[in-house]
Amino acid sequence: MVEKACGILNINLIFLQPYCPDLNPIEDVWRKIKSKIYKSIYNNLNELIEIFKEEYYKIVDLASFYENWVKEYLGTNIW
């Protein structure tokens, strides 16, 4: 059912191995966020949350992030 809906909506599904963090794009997102947070100074939880949100949206809004992930791990260009 999901595959049929994705076909109608022109969405490409990428099937990964059941447990393979090296192929999971969110792991790269967390790595970049952690790197930024470690270098940041924050005084309270709200400031930490704001830094996290800012970095998260900066990364996930980049189309190049996904394009590079697909090229690197799947060896294809779906765009």
Residue pairs with C-beta under 8 A, 6 or more apart in sequence:
2 13
3 13
6 12
6 13
12 78
14 70
14 74
16 23
16 24
17 23
21 27
23 73
25 65
25 66
25 69
28 65
28 69
29 56
29 59
29 60
29 65
32 55
32 59
33 52
33 55
33 56
33 59
36 51
36 55
37 48
37 51
37 52
37 55
40 48
40 51
42 48
42 51
59 65
63 79
67 77
67 79
70 76
70 77
70 78
70 79
71 77
